[in-house]
């Protein structure tokens, strides 16, 4: 079918009054003119590739929206699926964590995380969008390594990141501020929070950490999975991670770390909420500053997928390549970093994963297609329901 009268965001340009033909779930033809008798008239709205999210923490909030209020895992996955489709995300890597000492509590236990990963894989053929698994390995939690290794061997994991949330470095380089944050979030005394933080710091001295880390990395690379580091705070940390085989630097904390990652050819990933707000919630590197300096490769949902669209327009104002580059940061760059060559661009032969966006004081997602199939609409496009039938 033909979609016509759209402003097409192509890899290197924006084309007004363009048309795209979809066939067998792929983009079959693109024209820079209107097509008569098309199934859908976009009335000038933007047509972008569907967003590829490599790091979304949201599923944990769906199954545990409040402490001690855990929902059924299948229910949570389906609810997130709807929200992602409505946010224009067509490929989503659920970033699930093995971190038993986390403020998230039991939702990041080995049992819950394993069940969540297995649930995503069991349900994926019946979901609106393409869901995949991003396993976050907290390197000090060596007890999680056997479980992660089992899931890797079973083919249940699509991407691995190496995280180290030891206070005093990375995201939590200010120990006193971290203690205050723990005290507030857990409603405990500062003294109790300080004791917890000291235990976390002591965990980093375990002599088995490096050996277990290398085992997990070797297994991930053997399965040809993309490997990411998390919260790199220095050029030295980036060098260490690159030596392990990491190709993505997630949420670099400082500009020197991001610059070293790009110098070494690593992809740099930051949060769409950071781009939207213009600042990190932890006071670290701004995604807009990174983009303006040419240091940002990818944005991810992080904790708020609705931030993709407004974040893209913020990036378009500072990125050298304008809107096409900003869109690529949310689409093709993420797809290529994950080893996916079949999506992320409006180009002939690519999957017809598409998002209809209307600009305004609040930019709106009007419709989402996955592989040419209509998976979300807010009802504003004439003829959309008929075209999807």
N, C-alpha and C positions, 0 to 999 in steps of 0.2 A: 504494500500500500504506500501511497504518497502522503507525506506531510509537507505542506506548502505554506508560504508566507511567514517564514520564521527568520529571525536574525541568527545565523549559524555561527557558532564559535568554533572555528576550524583550528587545526594545530598552529597555524602561523598568521591567521587573519580572521577578521569578523566580516561576514557577508550578509548584507541586508536582503530581504525578499528572496531568500533561498528555499530550496526544496530538497527533501531527502526521501529516497524510496527504500522501504524495508521489505526484505524477502527472506523467509526461512530463518528468522532471528538475527539476520545480519544486515548491515548497511550495503545496499546493492548499487545505489547511484546517488550522486549529488549534483544539483544544478544551481547556478546563481541566477535563477529566474523563477517566476511563479509557474505552477503546473495546474491546468484546468482539471476539474473533477477529482481533486485530491480528497482523501478520506478525512483530512483535518486541516483546518485553516488556523495557523498560529496567531494571526492578527498582529504580526510584528514582534511577538514575544521571542525571547532568547531560547535557543536550543543548544544545550551543552551535553557533553558526555556524562554518563552517570558517575557519581563520586565513588572513588575506591578508598576505603577507610582501612588503614593498616593497624590502627591502634584505637580500639573503642572499649572503654571500661564499663559501658552502660549495662551489660547483661547482669552484672552483679547487683546493681541497684534494682533491677526488675525482679530478681528472685529474693532479695532482702531489702525492701524499700525502707524499712526501719529496723533497728536492733531488735532481735528476738521476734521478728515477724517474717519468717521465711516462707516464701510461696513455692508451689510446685515448679520444678525446673522447666518442664515442657510449657507450662503456662507462661513463664517469664520469657522464654525464647520466642514464643509466638507474639507476645506483646511488643518485644523489642523489634521484631521483624516488621510489624506495622509502622512503628515510629521511624525506622530507618528508611523504609520506602517513601514515607511522607517527607523525609528530609532530603530525598534525592540520592541516597546511598544505594548503589546497586551491587557492590561487592564489599563485604564487611568481614574483617578479621577481629573476632572477639578476643580481646586481650585479657586472658584469664591467668590468675596468679597463684603460685604455690608459695604462700607467705603466711605461715601459721601465727606469726607474731604481729600481724597487721592489725590496724585499727578496725578493719572490716570484720574481724573475728572469724567465726566458723565458716562464713561464706568463702573464705580462701583456705579452708582446710583441704587436706589431700582428698578426702572422701567427696566433698562437695565439688571441688574443682574437677576431679575425675568424672563425676556424674554429669557435670555441665558440659565438658568436652564430648563425652559420649553421646549426650543428648543432642548437641548441635549436629554431630555427624549422622545420628539416626534420623533426625527430622529434616535435614537439609534439602531433600528432594521435594518436600511439601511446603517449603517456605516461599515467600514472595521474592526475596532477593537471594543472592549467592553468599551464603555464610561459610566462613572458614575459621580456623582456630589459630590464634597467636598465643603460644605458651610462654609465660614470663617466668624465667627461672631465677629466683632470688639466691644468689650464689652462696650466701651464708646458711641457707636452709638445706644443708646437704642431705637431710633425711628425705627430702622430696625427690632426690635424683632417681632412685629406683622406679618410682611411680611415673615420672616423666619419661624415663627410658622405655618403660613398658608401652606407654602411649605412642612414643615415637616409632617403636618397632611395629606397632599395630597400624601405623599409617593414619593415626587420629589427629596429628598435628601438622599444620601447614607453614608455620613460621615460629622461630624461637628468638626471644630476646634475653639478654643477660643483664640482670638488675642487681644493684648493690645499694640498698637504702641504709647502709651503716651511717649513723649520725657522725658529722664531722667532715663529710666530703659529699660530692655530688649535689643532689637537690637539697640535702639537709646539712650544708656546711656550717651553719650557725647553730651550734648545739643548744645554746640557751633559748633561742627562739623556738627550736624544735621541742624542747621540754615544755615550754609554755603552751605550745600548740597541742601537745599530747594531753596536758593537764586540762585544757579547755574542752577538747573533743570528747574525752572520756570522763569528764566531770570527776577528776581525782585530784589529790593534792599535788603541788609542785614537787614535793619530796618523793611521792610515789612515782610520778612521771620520770623524775631524774633517775630513780633506781631502775626503772624499765629501760631507759635509754642507755644506761651503763651496761646492762646485760646485753643489749643489742651490740654495743661497741665491742664487748668482750668476745662475742661470737665470731668476730672477724679474725681472731687469732687461731682459729681451728686449723691445724696443719693439713687437714684433708681437703680443704676448700679448693685449692688449685688443681689437685688431681681429679676431683669430681667435676670441676668446671671443664677440664679438658676432655673428660669422658663424654659429657653432654654435648659439647661442641663437635667432637668427632662424629657422634651419632647423627646430629642434625645435618652436618655437611655430607655424611654418607647418604642420607636421604634427600640430598640436594635441596634443602630448605634454605630460605633466606634467613640470615642471622643478623640480629641487631644488638647494639649496646644501648644502655639507658643512662641518661643524666651524665654524660661525659662533661667533666669540668675543667679539663686541661688538655693541651696538645699531647702531653705524655700519656694521659689516659687513652686518648684516641689512638695513639701509636700502639699501645698495648692491645687494644681491642682489634685493631686492623691486623695485627700479627696473628691473632687467633682465627681470623677468617671473617670477621664482621664486615658487612657491606652497607649497613644502615646505622647512622648515629641518631638515636631517638632523643629528642628533647635536650640538645646540648645546652649546658648551663651558662656557658660564657661564649663570647665572640671568638676568642682565640681557639677554643675547642671546635667550634663550628668551622672556622677557617681552615684548621688542620684537617678536619674531616673532608672538606671539599678539595683541599690540596691533594689528598690521597685518593680522591675519586669515590669517596663514600657519599651515599645519599644522606641528607640531613632532614630530619622529620621533627616538626613542632605542631602544637595544637591549634586547631581552628579557633577555639575560644580565645587563645592568646592573640591570634591575628585580629579577631573581632574587637577585643578590648584594647589592643595595642600594648599589652603588658602581660607578663607571666604572673600568675597568682602567688608564686613563691618569690617574686622579685628577681627572677633570673632573666635571661636574654629575651628580648621582645622579638616576636616573629616578624613584625613589620620592620624593625631595624635590621634583622637578618636578611629579609627579602631585599630591602633597599641596598644592602651591601653585597648582594649576589650570593648569599650564604644559605639560602633556604631552598630545599628541593621539593619537600612534600609537606602537606598539612594533613592531620588526622583529626577525627572527632574528639579524641581524648575522652572527655566526659559529657560532651554536649553536641550531638550530630547536627542540630539545627543551626549551629554556628558556621557550617560550611558555606552557605550562600553569602551571608553578609561578610564573612571572613574573606571570601574570594574577591569581593568588590573593594574591600580595604586593601588587599594585596595588589589589586590592579592599579591602584593609585601610586604605588611605590615601586613595583617591579618594572624592570627595564622593558620587558616585552608586553606590558599592559595586560588587558583582559585575557588574551590567548595564553600568556605565560601563567597568569594567576589560575586559570582553569586547569592548565596542565599540572600545576602543583597539587591539585586535588584529584587528578584523574590519571593521565598517562604516566607521569613520573612515579606515582605510587604503584601502578600496575607493573611497570618495568622493574621497579625495585623488588617486587614480589615474584618476579619471573613470569608475569602474565603478559603475553604479547598480543592477545586477541581482543583487548578492550582498552578504553581510556581515550579514544579519539573519535571524532566524527570523520571517518575515512572509509572508503570502499573496502569491504572485507572484514571490517571490525564488527564485533557484536553490537547489536542495536540496543545498547544500554544508554538511555537518553533521559534528560531532565528538561522540562519546560519551566523557564523562570521568567517572572514578570518583575521588572524593576519598579521601584517606588520608594516612598519614605521608609517602608519596610519591604525588602525584596522577598518575593513569595515563590514557593514551589507550587506550580499549578498541576503538573502531572509527571509521572515517572514511568518509564518503560524498562523492562528487563528482557533482553534478547527478543525485542520486538513485541513483547507482550505487555499490555497495559496493567500495571500493578498498583497505581495510585492516581487519583484525580480529586481535585476539590470541586469539580463540576463546572468550572468556569469556561472551559473550551467547548465551543459548539461542535457537535458531531462526534465528540470523543467516545461516548458510549457506543454509538453505532459502529465506529471504526474498530473498536475493540471486540465487537461481537463476532 
